[in-house]
Amino acid sequence: MIHAYSWRTSNGRKLHIMLEETGLSYELHPIDIRKGDQFTPAFLKISPNNKIPAIVDDEPIGGGAPLSIFESGAILTYLAEKTGKFLPKEARARYKVLEWVYWQVGGFGPILGQANHFNEYVKDGSEYARTRFRNEAGRLYRVLDKRLGESEYVAGSDYTIADMMIFPWSQGWQKHGQKMDELPNVKRWQEKILARPAVQKGIKLLTDLPETPMDEKARSVMFGEMQYQRH
């Protein structure tokens, strides 16, 4: 059994898409990041960076005691190795996938997160920050669009964990200040992935979770003093 600690975010969707695609048996443990569930001692033992997603595998690769893993790139790589799916064994193909996995966790996700933050949550006139992250988000979307003009999926002709890592973030293009009619290859790729039943199920599972309002308490949890105090 995989215990999935997750919430209704782009990073959470990566995990559930992968779990549904592989058919692994799992149990969802919702971590409401607006309420502060990510700061509980029990969750911090699993994810010391207080971020979702994280997993505990009761039947880990190689056997032994349950194995906990945090960071989405590490989790999807582990699940791919556990199941033998969505990550090639041949070196050239494998590292092409991992290139795009690291591109997502090192750039696409963080920059889009900042673009979303300043577009959606900051209303104090931080125009420099909004412009800076919107422009860099646009550059990254164009990198993705160019790549998808060269191949059916991000890492080549096969659907892999690279697509699962990038796709959920790309769905927020409007919040990132982008125009989909300028990204025809991304649009084609999104439609192809969204047509997959496992993707639809993984997304719906999290979308159906109740959403905590973004009030002042939630803002403190997400962006204020609660985020930065010692836990």
C-alpha positions in Angstrom: 0.0 0.0 0.0 1.2 3.5 -0.9 0.1 6.2 1.6 -0.2 9.4 -0.4 0.0 12.7 1.5 -1.3 15.3 -0.9 -3.5 18.3 -1.6 -5.3 20.0 -4.5 -2.3 21.6 -6.1 -0.3 21.1 -9.3 2.3 19.2 -7.3 -0.3 17.0 -5.7 -1.9 16.3 -9.1 1.4 14.9 -10.4 1.4 12.2 -7.7 -2.2 11.1 -8.3 -1.9 11.0 -12.0 1.1 8.7 -11.6 -0.7 6.5 -9.1 -3.7 6.2 -11.3 -1.6 5.5 -14.4 0.4 2.7 -12.7 -2.6 1.2 -10.9 -0.8 1.0 -7.6 -3.0 0.5 -4.5 -2.9 3.7 -2.5 -4.7 5.6 0.3 -5.1 9.4 0.2 -4.2 11.4 3.3 -5.3 15.0 2.6 -2.9 17.7 3.9 -4.8 20.9 3.8 -2.0 23.4 3.3 -4.3 26.4 4.0 -5.1 25.0 7.5 -1.5 24.2 8.3 -1.6 20.4 8.2 1.9 20.5 6.7 3.3 21.7 10.0 2.2 18.8 12.1 5.0 16.7 13.7 3.7 13.5 12.0 3.8 15.0 8.5 7.2 16.7 9.1 8.7 13.3 9.9 7.7 12.3 6.3 8.3 15.6 4.6 10.8 17.7 6.6 10.5 20.6 4.1 6.7 20.8 5.0 5.6 20.5 1.4 3.3 18.1 -0.4 3.3 15.6 -1.9 5.0 12.9 0.1 4.5 9.1 0.2 5.1 6.2 2.5 5.4 2.8 0.8 4.6 -0.1 3.0 6.1 -2.5 0.5 9.2 -0.7 -0.7 11.7 -1.7 -3.4 14.1 -4.2 -1.9 11.8 -5.0 1.0 12.3 -4.0 4.6 10.6 -1.3 6.7 8.1 1.2 5.2 9.9 3.9 3.1 9.0 7.6 3.1 9.8 9.9 0.2 9.3 13.6 -0.3 9.8 15.8 -3.3 7.7 15.0 -6.4 10.6 14.3 -8.7 12.0 11.7 -6.4 8.5 10.2 -5.8 7.6 9.8 -9.5 11.1 8.4 -10.3 10.7 5.9 -7.4 7.2 4.9 -8.5 8.4 4.5 -12.1 11.2 2.2 -10.9 8.9 0.3 -8.6 6.5 -0.5 -11.4 8.8 -0.5 -14.4 6.5 2.1 -16.1 6.9 5.5 -17.6 10.7 5.8 -17.3 12.9 4.0 -19.9 15.7 1.7 -18.8 17.9 2.5 -21.8 20.3 5.3 -20.8 19.8 7.8 -23.5 16.0 7.7 -23.3 16.0 7.6 -19.5 18.1 10.7 -19.2 16.1 12.6 -21.8 13.1 12.0 -19.4 15.1 13.0 -16.4 16.3 16.2 -18.1 12.7 17.4 -18.4 11.8 16.2 -14.9 14.6 18.4 -13.5 13.6 21.2 -15.8 10.2 21.2 -14.2 11.3 21.0 -10.6 14.1 23.4 -11.0 12.5 26.1 -13.2 9.0 25.6 -14.6 7.3 24.9 -11.3 9.1 27.5 -9.2 8.8 30.3 -11.7 5.1 29.6 -12.5 4.5 29.4 -8.7 5.9 32.9 -8.3 4.0 34.2 -11.4 0.8 32.9 -9.8 1.6 34.3 -6.4 2.2 37.8 -7.6 -0.7 37.7 -10.1 -3.3 36.2 -7.7 -2.3 37.1 -4.1 -0.2 40.2 -4.0 -2.1 43.5 -4.5 0.4 46.0 -3.2 1.7 47.3 -6.5 4.6 44.8 -7.0 4.5 45.4 -10.7 8.2 44.7 -11.2 7.8 41.2 -9.7 4.6 40.5 -11.7 6.3 41.5 -14.9 9.5 39.6 -14.1 7.8 36.3 -13.4 5.2 36.7 -16.1 8.0 37.2 -18.7 10.1 34.3 -17.4 7.0 32.1 -17.3 6.4 33.0 -20.9 10.0 32.1 -21.9 9.6 28.7 -20.2 6.2 28.1 -21.9 7.9 28.8 -25.2 10.7 26.4 -24.4 8.0 23.8 -23.8 6.0 24.7 -26.9 9.2 24.4 -29.1 10.0 21.0 -27.6 6.5 19.8 -28.2 6.7 20.9 -31.8 9.6 18.4 -32.2 8.1 15.4 -30.5 4.7 14.0 -29.5 5.5 14.0 -25.8 8.0 16.0 -23.8 10.8 13.4 -23.8 10.0 11.9 -27.1 7.5 9.6 -28.7 6.4 8.0 -25.4 4.3 9.3 -22.5 6.5 9.4 -19.4 6.8 10.9 -15.9 8.2 14.0 -17.6 4.7 14.7 -19.0 3.1 13.9 -15.7 5.4 16.4 -13.9 4.9 19.3 -16.3 1.2 18.9 -17.4 -0.5 19.9 -14.1 1.5 23.1 -13.9 0.8 24.0 -17.5 -2.9 23.9 -16.8 -2.6 27.2 -14.9 -1.4 29.2 -18.0 -4.0 32.0 -17.4 -2.9 32.6 -13.9 0.7 32.7 -15.2 -0.2 35.5 -17.6 0.0 33.5 -20.8 -2.1 33.0 -23.9 -2.8 29.5 -25.1 -3.3 30.6 -28.7 0.4 31.5 -28.8 1.3 28.0 -27.7 -0.3 25.6 -30.2 1.9 22.6 -29.4 1.3 22.9 -25.7 -2.4 23.1 -26.4 -2.3 19.9 -28.5 -0.3 18.1 -25.9 -2.6 19.2 -23.0 -5.7 17.9 -24.9 -4.0 14.6 -25.6 -3.0 14.1 -21.9 -6.3 15.3 -20.5 -8.1 12.7 -22.6 -6.4 9.9 -20.6 -8.9 8.4 -18.0 -6.2 8.0 -15.4 -5.3 11.7 -15.7 -9.0 12.7 -15.3 -9.4 10.4 -12.3 -6.3 11.7 -10.6 -7.3 15.3 -11.1 -10.9 14.8 -10.0 -9.9 13.0 -6.8 -8.1 16.1 -5.6 -10.6 18.6 -7.0 -13.3 17.0 -5.0 -11.6 17.8 -1.7 -13.1 20.7 0.1 -11.3 24.0 -0.4 -10.4 26.1 2.6 -11.1 29.8 1.9 -8.0 32.0 1.4 -8.7 34.3 4.4 -6.2 36.1 6.6 -5.5 33.0 8.6 -4.9 31.0 5.5 -2.6 33.7 4.1 -0.6 33.6 7.3 -0.2 29.8 7.0 0.7 30.0 3.3 2.8 33.2 3.1 3.1 34.8 6.5 4.7 34.2 9.9 3.4 30.7 10.4 5.3 29.6 7.3 8.6 30.8 8.7 8.4 30.0 12.4 10.2 27.0 13.8 8.3 23.7 13.7 
